[in-house]
Amino acid sequence: MVRPGIEPGTTPCRIAANRGHPLMMRRLALPILVFLAALPRAVFAQATPELPPLRAAEDRPVDVRHLKLELDVDLKAKRIRGTATLDLVLLRPLTTVRLDAVNHQVTAVRGRHGEAKAAGLEFENTGREILVHLPARSAAGTAWQLAIDYTVSNPETGLHFFGPSAKTPKQPLMVWSHGEPTSNRYWFPSQDHPAERQSSEIIATVPAEMECLSNGKLLSREKIAGGKPGQQKVRFHWKQEKSHVSYLTTLVVGRFEVAREQWRGRPVLYYVTPDQAADTARTFGRTVEMLDYFSDTFGIEYPWEKYAQVVVEQFTAGGMENTSATTLYRGVMHDERAMLDSTPDRLIAHELGHQWWGDLVTCRNWSHLWLNEGFATYSEVLWYEHKLGRDEADYLLYSKSRSGRSGGALTRPIVDRRYPSPRSMFDSRAYPKAGWVLHMLRHRVGDDAFFRALKRYGTVYSYQVTETGDLRRTFERLLGHSLERFFFDWTERPAHPVVTVSSRYDADTKQVRVEVTQDQDGEPFAFPLRVAFVVPGLSEPVQLDLAVTEKRQVAFVPVSSRPSLVRVDPKYSLLAEVKEKKSRGWWVSQLKRAPRVPERLRAVAHFAPSRNEADRKLLIETLATDTFYGVRAAAAQAVGRVPDGLSRPALLAALEQDDPRVRAAAATALGSSGKNTGVADVLATAWKEGDPSYKVEAALLKSLARLRQLPLETLKQALARDSHREVIRQAALGALSRHKDPRAIELLLEWTAPDRPRRCRMAAIQGLGERAAGGQAADEVLVRVVKRLTELLQAPGPRIRASSLQAMRRLGSSAKAAESVVTSLAEHDPEGRVRVAAQAALKALQTEKTASAELDRLRGELDSLRKRNQDLADRLKKLEAK
């Protein structure tokens, strides 16, 4: 029954309002307001993120002059035992000297100053640092020698032990260190920050059949008398006479074959495991030439006693520029087939460049990391320019431009004084963007001036630590340029210019109207921009040089006739997202005739989204005829965006090109061409016949697996095939992640085992995450996957832990059984990259759980509110009845 004057569905609150009871309405509104006030802020707006802490260089109460480590290295027990002796000078009056030392078992500390005899000193060992208490307050300038007897067993990071076990029977017996940014404190006491430099020496006793490598010069290699057969020892004494920072101190022990060369009277050494020794000359054969080139180009002769490169088991990075002794991962080694796909020179040049920029001159704190990594990144470009030519250097710069305009570079400046941990600074800002800053600086001042100023900077600050202002002032004082705005734009603010250049020819006035806009948020950047016009009949282009300082600028360029080509930034000297608005004819001319590789790549990118047949035929022509493989590879990707009867024949033809990088790009594009039996048959035949290139074979397998479900036996056969950087096995594991056969999950689980190559383990972990994500996996499969991923969170390798966390992030709340383990890693893992991955995974694990809990709470509040409203309605009825 519907009461008169009341619409169906009207609530008691509305009734009260309609009945004219404002007091009752206010009473009813009160619990609603209270309820809304109790809601979390996130319900209304996203909370403002908390700023990372403000960072500055570490305090230096003492100046460490020399560090001496006398160590007995027990590889099987994963232990070092010995004495660290530090010679230091107090920079201010002190009663206590603090040293970074994580989980050291310290048995004694002795100290002496002046001519006094060494005596025992009281100390505190907190597990994170050692506090050495001096007998009395010592004055500034007092020299002390501290000797610390200690043991470190299987440290969490910093010093990494490997060896055969029941699960890894073929793993080589080896130990290597990796100190950057703050991990060497896990295996020796030190002032472990980049503002402190000291000379160093390591006297290491190791098994007689082992090699030992450290910084500096090898003073002696001495067999130790005695010892049972098979247990003999040898003592290596390495000494680094010139100062360097603690994170560059290195120790590597293992079975290596050592190849030797000479450079200007100094040893050049290559330490390689026996199974890869045949590739030593092919991989490192240009090192001596690089030493010549960089010494001459930088104007500073290579500054250290030797140069060694050592290839180690499961290195956690591509390379590490330890002073005079670079450590490299196994992927740097190239056999004959691998050289078809890539060159080791880029990594080798990067780490060698660090011997000047990062080792000879070191950033004072991690805010200025780009002074290390940006210079090393640009060393890659310089070597390519010298050895491989302008096209290869431009192609490398093009790649670095794209990565330098992504990730952290979009939101954080290069010189960043707020960061959660030093590891977080090692991103696209410190590497590709910073390399581009140097490239732009070079073009701003000119080649001769750039390298003169670079020499001055490296000479003035050799064996010292620097900040960004030191580099700027060096250039300004020597060259007279004001570079304050340049350094502000490119190192002190995030992001980059987003530039649109609009060009239009007016036949009546014989002028080209050029409009330049900056479309990024915020204030404009200031930069020079050249636009060149190729005009028929003229031997040289007409050039417009703009000083761009505003968000919009317009210029008019007189020309004798319509230009045949418009070239924006023809010297490729601006880090920016460049867009152009111009006629199709000018784009066609750029694609076909522009002399620089980045210009033609930009033209490919312009035509790539088009479905116009004429445009697509242009791309197909480029795929077949461009003189540079990188442009042809980009054209293959662009052609593959529209899978039809026009693109497929062109891509199939590209499978026959000479350059394997184009063949690989064509094979990849065919995998996105849609289900097509003819294409799949061609790929299957090509896979069966094989290819000289590992990467082409991997691309064939990936694409074939996308077009048809392959028999498990085919993928098992692929898993049995060796390849450079495991590209073929990774392709097979990726195919298994999408395979419908339940047995595929067993293979993925099998390939996460510790006896499998690390890259394969990571690919299998990723495959498990993909297989179990999205709610498609059966409950028992999901349980097994989560259990295995949780076990892998305890793996000794940080990259395995990080990969497992990334897989759990994909699973979200489905992996909540691992929440306690993930929480522990987020708070306590010694590796910054793992902590970051754990924090992201934890957020994903808790998101649905938190949303569900919040929803339950809101439901409870709403139920309570309904009950209170009902109570109020009942009271209202009683009042009305009176």
Sequence and secondary structure as in RCSB ss.txt:
>XXXX:A:sequence
MVRPGIEPGTTPCRIAANRGHPLMMRRLALPILVFLAALPRAVFAQATPELPPLRAAEDRPVDVRHLKLELDVDL
KAKRIRGTATLDLVLLRPLTTVRLDAVNHQVTAVRGRHGEAKAAGLEFENTGREILVHLPARSAAGTAWQLAIDY
TVSNPETGLHFFGPSAKTPKQPLMVWSHGEPTSNRYWFPSQDHPAERQSSEIIATVPAEMECLSNGKLLSREKIA
GGKPGQQKVRFHWKQEKSHVSYLTTLVVGRFEVAREQWRGRPVLYYVTPDQAADTARTFGRTVEMLDYFSDTFGI
EYPWEKYAQVVVEQFTAGGMENTSATTLYRGVMHDERAMLDSTPDRLIAHELGHQWWGDLVTCRNWSHLWLNEGF
ATYSEVLWYEHKLGRDEADYLLYSKSRSGRSGGALTRPIVDRRYPSPRSMFDSRAYPKAGWVLHMLRHRVGDDAF
FRALKRYGTVYSYQVTETGDLRRTFERLLGHSLERFFFDWTERPAHPVVTVSSRYDADTKQVRVEVTQDQDGEPF
AFPLRVAFVVPGLSEPVQLDLAVTEKRQVAFVPVSSRPSLVRVDPKYSLLAEVKEKKSRGWWVSQLKRAPRVPER
LRAVAHFAPSRNEADRKLLIETLATDTFYGVRAAAAQAVGRVPDGLSRPALLAALEQDDPRVRAAAATALGSSGK
NTGVADVLATAWKEGDPSYKVEAALLKSLARLRQLPLETLKQALARDSHREVIRQAALGALSRHKDPRAIELLLE
WTAPDRPRRCRMAAIQGLGERAAGGQAADEVLVRVVKRLTELLQAPGPRIRASSLQAMRRLGSSAKAAESVVTSL
AEHDPEGRVRVAAQAALKALQTEKTASAELDRLRGELDSLRKRNQDLADRLKKLEAK
>XXXX:A:secstr
   TT  TT  HHHHHHHTT HHHHHHHHHHHHHHHHHS HHHHS        B      SEEEEEEEEEEEEET
TTTEEEEEEEEEEEESS EEEEEEE SS EEEEEEEEETT   EE EEEE SSEEEEEEEEEE TT EEEEEEEE
EEES SSSEEEE   SS TT   EEEE  TTTTGGGTS B  STT EEEEEEEEEEETT EEEESSEEEEEEEES
   TT  EEEEEEEEEEEEEGGG  EEEE  EEEEEEETTEEEEEEE GGGGGGHHHHHTTHHHHHHHHHHHHTS
   SS EEEEE TT SSSEE  TTEEEE GGG   TTHHHH  THHHHHHHHHHTTBTTTEEESSGGGTHHHHHH
HHHHHHHHHHHHT HHHHHHHHHHHHHHHTSGGGGTS SS SB SSGGGGSSTIIIIIHHHHHHHHHHHH HHHH
HHHHHHHHHHTTTEEE HHHHHHHHHHHH    HHHHHHHHSS S  EEEEEEEEETTTTEEEEEEEE SSSS  
 EEEEEEEE TT SS EEEEEEE SSEEEEEEE SS  SEEEESTT    SEEEEE  HHHHHHHHHH SSHHHH
HHHHHHHTT   HHHHHHHHHHHHH SSHHHHHHHHHHHTTS STTHHHHHHHHTT S HHHHHHHHHHHTTS S
 HHHHHHHHHHHHH  S HHHHHHHHHHHHHHS   HHHHHHHHT   GGGHHHHHHHHHHHT  STHHHHHHHH
TTSTTS HHHHHHHHHHHHHHHGGG S HHHHHHHHHHHHHHTT S HHHHHHHHHHHHHHGGGGGGGHHHHHHH
HHH SSHHHHHHHHHHHHHHHHHHHHHHHHHHHHHHHHHHHHHHHHHHHHHHHHHH 
